[in-house]
């Protein structure tokens, strides 16, 4: 049986996670809104559209991939929250980010653990690209 202490602990942990995610998602959403209103998002989208079309994504989604790959998964999710994407597009970019996120941090961890960081990073990026293209074709 679940006691009051367990429920309280779970609620406290949920609030902690919510606050941690809010620290990332809210500033990223504000940044994307700024880019949108300043015209920079349209410019970025224009230049990224041909590449993102391989994945069936709008050019704006490039920001989610860049932030997710270089920073962390939540930064990419923060961008996605600010964009108006279809279920298919969210599925494609979500799969890509799950495979390849936090490259800088995780590549450093691989190196510190004695692994070969460059092949691991290249493999993750390549896998993400292949999965993105395949999901775009199959969905």
Phi, psi and omega in degrees: 000142181272125181266175180298322181297320179295316180296318179296316178300316179297319179295318179296316178297320179298318179295319178300313180297317179301316180293320177298315179293321180297327179299332181261311187294318183295310178298321179295318178297318177297320179297316179295319178297319176299313179301321181295312183287335180275348181094350181292325181297319178296322179293314178299315180299320180300314182286333182267348185304315181300318179291316182292337178298333177301330182258001183073027184246152174287160181302328181299334182293344177300325178298321179296318180294315181296310181295319179295320181287320184271324183262268178204172184300322183292328176296318176296319179294324178299320176294315181301323181296332182272350182258156178258089184250155176281169178300317179300313182296319178295322179296314181298306184290328176297316178296319180297318180290327178295325180284320189228095177217160177050044185302317183297312182291311185289330175291322176296323178294318178300315180297317181296328180279359177094008179276182178258099189295320183295310178299325179294314180296315179297319179297320179293316179296313180298317179298319179298317179296313181298315180296319178300316179293315181297316179296322178298321180288317187279338185267000000 
